[in-house]
Amino acid sequence: MDSKKSILSTLTIAMVVIFIAMIVNITMNLRDFGFDSAKTKANLVAESVKNGLTAHMVNGIMANRDFYINQTKNLNHIDDIWIIRAPSVEKQYGAGEELVHDEIDKKVLKTGVEIEELNEQFLGHSTYRITIPYKAEVTNEINCLSCHEGKEGDVLGVISMVMSVDDIKLTSVNIIVITSIISLALIIFIIWFVQRLIVPYLSIFDSIKEVMKKAHGGDYSARIETAKRRS
């Protein structure tokens, strides 16, 4: 392989490797950013629901909680939201309609530790779920133990929310597509630039190598060919 083909092949391979590495890196970073963004929004909504329910309790209007929850469900990108009563609250106030949906709800009720879950579908609907415990608090503003039996820090219930992340996924895909197009255009330009302005002069080095090879064999009649500029 002569110098021209060798350099073009090496350059092309290097550009392709860099392009793939860059796209993979951008994809992973956008995924992490999207996950963090979804988590932040979900936490804000979940905390808002928690504070809203607390306000309902303080004002003695818990009977209207279903309307509040349903209105929250109508917010953009929220697929579902539900609350669950802890066994201690059921014992004190009755079971109500707040029923456990799955094992995640059970685990958070038991451990008091929030759980988050990202359900990614490449072509389908992608969602982010967060399930957070509603714990008894005693502060200057509110004292949960004035209405609930137990001690500070006990889990009184659970708030679960599922929200769509399709908008974040679509934005990420658009960024990746635009970045890919720009990167490919740049790669093509670099290869064209090297082939057009640099590679032609490499023929001189190939000619020198050929002349030296013949001279080493005793043939001194060969001459170095100069590069010809392209019109």
C-alpha positions, 0 to 999 in steps of 0.5 A, a space after each residue: 500500500 502506497 503512502 496515499 492509500 495508507 494515510 487515507 485509510 488510517 485517517 478514515 478509520 480514526 475519524 470513524 472511531 472518533 465519531 462512534 466514541 463521540 456519539 456513544 458519549 453524547 448518548 450516555 450523557 443525554 441519558 443521564 441528564 434526562 434521568 436526572 431531569 425526570 427525577 427532579 421534576 418527579 420529586 417536585 410533583 411528589 413533594 407538592 402532592 405530599 404538602 397538598 395532602 398535609 394541608 388537606 389534613 390540617 384543614 380537615 378536608 381529606 374527604 376532598 383528596 380524590 379531587 386533588 389527586 385527579 387534578 394532579 394527574 391531569 398535569 402534562 407528562 404525568 401518567 398516574 399518581 396514587 397514595 397508599 395508607 400505612 397499616 397503622 393509619 388503616 388501623 386508626 382511620 380505616 382502609 379507605 381507597 388507598 390500596 397497595 399497587 405492587 411490591 414497590 409500594 410494599 417495600 417503601 411502606 416497610 423500609 421508609 426508603 424511596 424507590 425510583 425506576 426508569 422504564 426505557 423503551 427505544 421505540 415505545 412509551 418510556 416512563 419514570 416512576 418514583 415512590 416516596 414514603 410519607 413520614 410523620 413529622 414534628 416541626 414548628 409548622 406541623 405536628 403529624 402526631 397530633 392526629 396520627 398514632 406513633 412516633 416521629 419518623 414512622 411511615 404514614 403512607 406512600 406516594 407513587 407517581 409515574 411520569 412520561 419521559 418521551 419528551 426528554 427522549 425526543 429532545 435527546 434523539 434530535 440532539 444526537 441526529 443533529 450532532 451526527 449530521 454535523 460530525 459526518 459533514 466535518 469528517 467528509 470535509 477533513 478527508 476531502 481536504 487531506 486528499 485534495 491539498 496534502 495527499 498529492 504531495 505524498 507521491 514525492 515520498 513514494 518516488 523517493 522510496 522507489 529511486 532509493 530502492 533501485 539505487 540500492 540495487 545498482 540502478 542509478 537511472 531512476 529520477 524523482 517525480 514531482 507532484 502535479 497540482 490538480 487543476 
